[in-house]
Amino acid sequence: MRHFVPPSSTFPIDDGEHRPLADDDISAKLGLFDMSAQGIFLIGLNGHLAWMNAEAIRLTEVREPASVIGKDWLTFWPLKERAGVFAALNSARIGIPAKFAASCPTAERAEVFWEVIVSTDGPLIAGQPTLMAFIQDMTERKTALGKLEWTSTHDGLTGLANRTLFYDLLDQKIERANTGAKFALIAFDLDRFKQINERTGHSGGDSLLKTFASRLISLVPGEGLTARFGGDECVFRRSGPGIPT
């Protein structure tokens, strides 16, 4: 895919003028940027998008680049992310590169988690300085990290909290108990689980544990937590009203 460089494009200047986007010298620089494997945006000091390279077009799934050139770059981001984007742009405007990470859907509505670096290294366009924003799709990495974090705090077989997460949350409950909040702990295991394992094999035992865990999860109140400590050993924590003193 070739990047969008319409010869009649204009770059919106802060003083309201519109001047040609690219002469021969700038075209050569943009050609180099266009070969980059990283998505690049050039943004005017007024915050308007001046140019985007082929990789940025591919990543953001913009079908008609002409429809976004000249628009306020901040408005492309969801409202909840704009404070971070705005801060990064302001930092780059005073010469301090900034980095942020935020979620923003592509033009085709695919939800993507982006890592963005904004710097002041953009070329002069029509005599005006520009900011450079380098974007990278970090969705897969974020998902992988989320799975890794979940794995470190949950039992892989049943999906229940593991011992580490249970104790971490228990410490928080103990701190709150000092202010009058109450909770109860119940430790239990499955009767004759060893015999079931011997009769049906580990696959049968695993199936029983999964079914048992599923039923426990459906019974646990919103403030409760069930953890598997190992084998058939589980601990249930209940919080909220109805806990006897």
Residue, then its C-alpha position, 0 to 999 in steps of 0.5 A: m500500500r502506498h501512503f496518501v500524498p495528494p498533491s493538492s493537500t493543504f496543511p492547516i496553520d495556526d493563523g488560519e492560512h492553508r498552504p501546500l502540504a509537500d514540495d519536492d524536499i518534503s516529499a523526499k522526507l515523507g517518502l522515507f517516513d513512508m518506508s517505516a515499519q512503524g505507524i507515523f502521524l505528523i501533527g501540526l502544533n494546532g493539533h490537526l493531522a497533517w500526514m500519515n504514512a502507509e503503516a499508520i493507514r494500515l494499522t488504523e484501517v482508514r480507507e479514505p485518508a483524505s477524510v481525516i487529514g486536517k482534522d483535530w487528532l484528539t477527536f479520533w480518540p475516545l473521550k475517556e482517553r483524551a486527557g492522556v492524549f492531550a497531555a502528551l501533545n502539550s508535552a511535545r509542544i514544549g519540547i518534551p517527548a511523551k509516551f502514552a498507552a490507550s485504547c482506540p477503535t480503528a476506522e473499521r471498529a476493531e478495538v485496539f490498544w495502542e502505545v504512542i510516542v509523541s515527539t517534536d522531531g517532525p519536519l517543517i511543512a509550509g514553514q511550520p513545525t510538526l509533531m511526530a506520533f509513532i504508534q504501535d498496536m500492543t493489543e496482543r501483548k496486552t492480552a498476553l500479559g492479562k492472561l499471564e496475570w490471570t494465570s498467576t492468580h487463579d487455578g488453571l483447572t477450575g478458574l477459582a482464585n489460587r492461594t496467592l490471590f486469596y491471601d492477598l485479598l484476605d490481607q485487605k479484608i483484615e485491614r478493613a475488619n479493623t474498621g468494623a467490617k466483618f467476614a467469615l472463612i470456611a475451609f472444606d474439601l470433598d469427601r472420598f475424592k481420592q477414591i473417585n480419582e482412583r476409580t475414574g482416573h485423573s480425568g474423572g477427578d478433574s471433571l468433578l472439580k470443574t463441576f464443583a467449582s462451577r456450582l460454587i461460583s454460582l452460589v458465591p455472593g458478590e462480596g464472596l470469594t472461593a479459592r482452591f488451595g490444591g487437590d480438593e482443598c478449598v476455602f470460601r470467604r463471605s463478606g457483608p451483612g449476616i455475618p455473626t459477631 
